[in-house]
Amino acid sequence: MDTDIRTPIPTVYGDQTKKFHDVWVSQVELLKQKFGNAIEEVRMPVEYPTDVPIVYVAKDSIVAVLSALRNDPSFGYNFLADLSCTDETPNEKRFEMVYQLFSHSRFNRIRVKVRVREGEKVPTVIPVWISANWAEREVYDMFGVEFLNHPDLRRILMDHRWEGHPLRKDYPLRGYQVFPSPEPIDLDVLERQ
C-alpha cells in the first residue's frame, strides 16, 4: 500500500489535482498580479504535500484577498468552509490563520493562510463572510489570537473565568481548571440579543 501523502485519493469529484491544476495555476498567477508582494508564498499540490493550493497572504491584505477570491468571477470561492488556526511554535510568526474556501460553481477548494506573531491582531473577515463571527471567536478562545474590529470578541467555548488558551502548544496537558459554581449569567449579553 502506498502511504505517500501525494497519492491521489478518489473522491466523488475525481482526482482534483489533475482536474483543477490548470485552474489553480491561473488563479494563483492572477492573485500574484493583483496583489503583488501581499502574496508571500504559494504551495501547490504535487510540488508540496497538500491536496489544494495554499496561498500565504500578508496580514494587512487578508480582507482584500478574500474579497477578491469571493467576488471576482475568475475565482468564485463563494463559501468559507472553515476558519481555524495552528500554533507553529517555535517559529517567529507563531500562529497561522487558515481560511478554507470552496467554489460551488467549480467544486474546487483553495486554502489561504496568514502568519502572525504572538500578540498581533488579525483583521476580521466578517465584512466578507458574516459566518466568520463565531469561528473567529473560537480561534480567540482556543489560541488567544485577537481580531481587529471584531464586533463581539469574547470566549465562545470556555468559561469566561478560564485562564489561558487550551490549543496552544505551551498549554499544560493537564491544565485542569475547576470552578465550584456555574458561570454567572451576563445580563448585558442577554439584553443585546
Summary of the structure (lengths in Angstrom):
residues: 193
radius of gyration: 18.9
end to end distance: 54.3
largest distance: 58.2
contacts: 505
relative contact order: 0.11
helix: 28%
strand: 22%
